[in-house]
Amino acid sequence: MSDRTERPQPAPDDGLAGEGQAGTTGQAPPRTDLWVVVPAFNEAARISTTLSALAAQTDQDFTLLVVDNGSADTTVEAVRAFAGCAPFPVHVIDEPEKGVGCAVDTGFRHAVAAGARLIARTDADCLPRPGWVAAARASLEAGAGMVCGRITARHDEHGPAGRAFFAAVVALAGAFGRIRPAHRGDGSLAPYRMHAGNNMAITAELYLACGGMPRRPSPTDRLFLNRVRATTAAIVHDRDMIVENSTRRIRAYGVVRTAKWYLDRGSGPLTPDPR
């Protein structure tokens, strides 16, 4: 791994797409080869900042797809309001089957069916840095099958000490993942390196070839990465591809319970969703 490093049909689109927006600004119509997929569930309090971060990308030549996973709040309304002034086309689809894996898989397959050649993903409580899309595109067009980047704690949730603690937790989790026996078995074409699902991009061809995201509740990232590792060695880590990550699970669960959850040991008496 270099260091740069039978499912249901998609639900119908709800008609929020803004294909006419480029014409009103005098820009060329956006291409449809790169889509950004954002799964969302009851994220009305946070998704607007995620959408603003996407609108601030240096590369805005993409289509945004938000997959609503049965929200009971005003998540969809927030996306609808954003779509009216977004600098790129915006679509929303519904995924009634609960689980972030279900929402991601439906979104990726919807994008592929619509013509996407490259697909990036972040989450509705995350803030991609301005060069995120550009870095993802550059790595994929340079030959990577999948590219993942760095995650750091959101600045609006923590001070310097909290962000340093988050970085230490991520480093420890990554180190454990590399020595975990389950990640060192035969059949993998690339060594294990922990990657966050909220900061990744993949070619449509590879997504279909590896079988896609496991259709289940979170955690799904490790299982998906191992599917990709069993399919290709062309997995790249790009340090210029940065996403600021929400740490509300750590605050809700504590470090030990969060670690158990990420290791797929369950959340015990705690709800799987810390909201």
Secondary structure, 3 states (H helix, E strand, C coil): CECCCCCCCCCCCCCCCCCCHHHHHCCCCCCCCEEEEEEECCCCCCHHHHHHHHHCCCCCCCEEEEEECCCCCCHHHHHHHHHCCCCCCEEEEECCCCCHHHHHHHHHHHHHHCCCCEEEECCCCCEECCCHHHHHHHHHHCCCCEEEEEEEECCCCCCHHHHHHHHHHHHHHHHHHHHCHHHCCCCCCCCCCCCCCCCEEEEHHHHHHHCCCCCCCCCCHHHHHHHHHCCCCCEEEEEEEEEEECCHHHHHHCHHHHHHHHCCCCCCCCCCCCC
